[in-house]
Amino acid sequence: MTALKMIGIGLAAVLLGSTAVSAKTLVFCAEGSPENFTPALNTTGTSLDAARPVFDQLVEFERGSTTLKPGLAESWIISPDGKTVTFKLRQNVKFGATREFKPTRDFNADDVLFSFHRQSDEQNPYFKVSGGKYDYYNDMDMPKLLTSIAKTDDHTIVMTLSEPNVAILANLAMDFATIQSAEYADYLLKKGKPEQFDQVPVGTGPFVFASYQKDAVIRFKANPAYWGGKPAIDDLVYAITPDPTARVSKLKTGECQVAPFPRPADIPELQNDPNLNVLSQPGLNIGYLAFNAAKPPFDKKEVRQALSMAIDRKAIITQVYGQSGQMAKNLIPPTMWAFNDKVTDYPFDPAKAQALLKDAGVSGPLDIDLWYMPVQRPYNPDAKRMAEMMQSDLAKVGVNAKLVTYEWGEYRKRLQNGEATAALFGWTGDNGDPDNFFFFLGCIDGKPAASNVGKWCDPTFNANLAKARQANDQAERTRLYGEMQVIEHDQEPVLNIAHSLVYEPVRKEVVDFKMSPLSRQQFDGVDLK
Amino acid sequence: MAAELSARADGPAARLPAAPAPPSAFRNFWSSFGEGKGAVLGLAIVAFVALLAIFAPLVAPHSPIEQFRDAVKAPPVWQDGGSWRYVLGTDGVGRDMLSRLIYGARVSLFIGLSVMCVSFVVGVVLGLASAYFGGVVDVLITRLMDRIMSVPDLVLAILAVAVLGPSLVNTIVAVTIVYVPRYVRLVRGSALAELDKDYVMAAKVAGVGPLRLMLSTILPNCLAPLIVQAALGLSDAILEAAALGFLGLGAQPPTPEWGAMLADSREFIRSQPWIVTFPGLAILITVVSINLLGDGLRDAFDPKMRRG
């Protein structure tokens, strides 16, 4: 009898114990497959989100905000002239192990050096691996800005800048400045398969990479040795679900707990679902139509202005964004401190547009290619529908737009090569500084940056862009950015369409998931009920 | 298709004196065709759709590409909030659904008929050449056709469009490439069977030239299966074109194409289901009726299935 009781108690204990330790799995329905897992090589949110659980940066953003906090650097000192930044690195930070590679040492200054040298030093054996294009690094003007990076001891890094830059810390918190393992890099180089470095990531982050099947699933496990404490969830799964309707269904049935980018048409239904919380936040983003200023007749600003007036943006916002769009008159959202409210928006005026086109010497029907992206973005929920509405508006002023699209990777490549005449595109800010918006219309040494898809260069605009980076006084920066917004409005290299409110439905059992104004998906600190 | 056919079949009958003796070819055909109620129904619907397509500008209440921004996603007339102005409602950017479906019939039938005609002609030429000349010509043609058939239909069509670039004309080219081998094989097979027959030998002995022998002696005797294949191929071609349109590789916006309309309205399947239902129904009804018609033709032309 007592023996039986004992067994019963034992069994109960085992059962209880097993529920207490049963793994918490959070499934995130990601919108696409990453290109690889090295953030420095990528520019799309999809790829950056996929690598984020594994990695840390020297400086990091507070979850759900643009405030900076110490990451792998415990503290930093900026010299009085603003040209030297000294980072004190965190100690006893472990790298996660993979099936093949077991790290033998803790994180140190060599890892930081490797991560930056890979992007800057052509002699680095990894410089050319996996295509070797470091768009973020180059577009942020880092090659010119970062004169040198050196270690004084294993836990101190000194960066020397060519000029003071107020945004440097915010830049270093971005994904391209992710710190990867130098030891792992050497290990793979010795084995002769350096490409694997970008496919099987090893980092210091809250999660450890477990496996990846393209177009299907990415699996991560919690990193028990994480310096910020082990995450509350044990398994993190990215279930790759490109179709928004399928994402909604999976969310409703509980197959996933978090799903980004719902279609505006589905939002009312999601808000009525008792099992879901629909989070929303004004996104730091801009959806725009870029005109290629290198291709006639778009080299004339009157033509660009005319097309801007011919498009009924109000109707587009109602139909494409639903409740989630706000008409944009400037490049930066009105929530930013540098926003210039004095700029008057172009009205919707087809008659005036026609007159302008005539004055600019465009007679007869004008044939253009109108490019639209094949995927949903935070700043544009449905580019195809938008393009169709523009096509109909433009036809009324005698502009025949042919709709063109390519696979998303191809689309960006061709766009950056300047092959489009007019193209829908957009931007999501990644560090909260206005510089991070204005730079994508900038030119480096008189040549348009890759991200400047309109291929538009204006000397005053670029001079102001450079000055604003060095000015420490916010009033001065506001003045400079204000001027740039006036220039941009007058020259109209892009037609600003909308800033969107970003929605993200999560299931009720998800605790403390925070949406990021930078559209980052982040799962450390998230728990499940 | 059926109209052409009956006219052709009617010709000799009209020339005959009003003799009670053998029933005319057309009557014969009609009596066995009419036996299947499905075939007649199919014929009626196909004729209706064809008429709609031909007279689209007269029938359609609105322009298919005009966007009524004040009535986006209007529901159809029988639903709450529907109006007779947009009988079947409007789509995601405010274009009248009924008008788009009617003009879409034009596009779909145009694609279907073009593919059918081109692949019919190309198939007959290649098939006859292959059967008649034999040897190297035969090997080259049949191997090429085998090669084409070894690739799945849709994959091959996507490949062709990817190379040529998406447009209405290129869709036709792509689908034609996919369907030519069927005709070639059919013609070659029946022609080979006919070539050994005595009447062909007689014609040869009488000194008939090769071109005449192929086209007016052998070809008419291979026509029956070809006509059936053409009728069924029409619906296949429409489906294939709709699939390409659905994938964004067919007719480009704002052309009203059923497959593309379906793809564009997928997101409304939960909130405004009618937008996605009608294009799907249009494809379904048209394809099913063409298939019924094709089955009827097969029954009528196949002597084994004909009664009395």
Interface residues (C-beta under 8 A of the other chain):
Chain A: P244 T245 V248 R263 A265 D266 P268 E269 D312 A315 T318 Q319 P374 D382 K384 R385 A387 E388 M389 Q391 S392 K402 L403 T405
Chain B: I65 E66 Q67 R69 V72 G92 V93 G94 G248 Q252 P253 P254 D264 R266 E267 F268 I269 R270 S271 Q272
